[in-house]
Amino acid sequence: MRMHRGSSKDGRESSRATGNLPLSASSRSTVTVVLELTRAGSVDRRRVNVARGTPVRAVLRSIGQAAEGSAVLLEDTSIPLDTPIERSVRLVVVSTFSGG
């Protein structure tokens, strides 16, 4: 059987590099989220780096915070827990329940 010129089955190594993607394509960019957890008059600040597009709920869970028991404020405005983080931000987290 005769193979035509340029066939991938001719046994020669490809001259193209494979698996070399630019950094922007090989990984999602990350953003920094500063969380200010307020409870009983005290503030606990945490800083986390997450992938761009991570929902607020996932950011809270990553630090062990109960997302469903929290109100999250961005620039003094309450935001939904499903809001994707697209840029570095500071979020104020207020617990909406307390122990009995």
BELCORLIN-V886684 format. One record per helix or strand of 2 or more residues. SS is the DSSP state (hx for helix, st for strand). FROM is the first residue (numbers start at 1). LEN is the number of residues. If there is no record, write none. Layout:
SS | FROM | LEN
SS | FROM | LEN
//
This chain:
hx | 23 | 4
st | 30 | 10
st | 42 | 10
st | 54 | 2
hx | 56 | 7
hx | 67 | 3
st | 70 | 5
st | 77 | 3
st | 84 | 2
st | 89 | 7
//
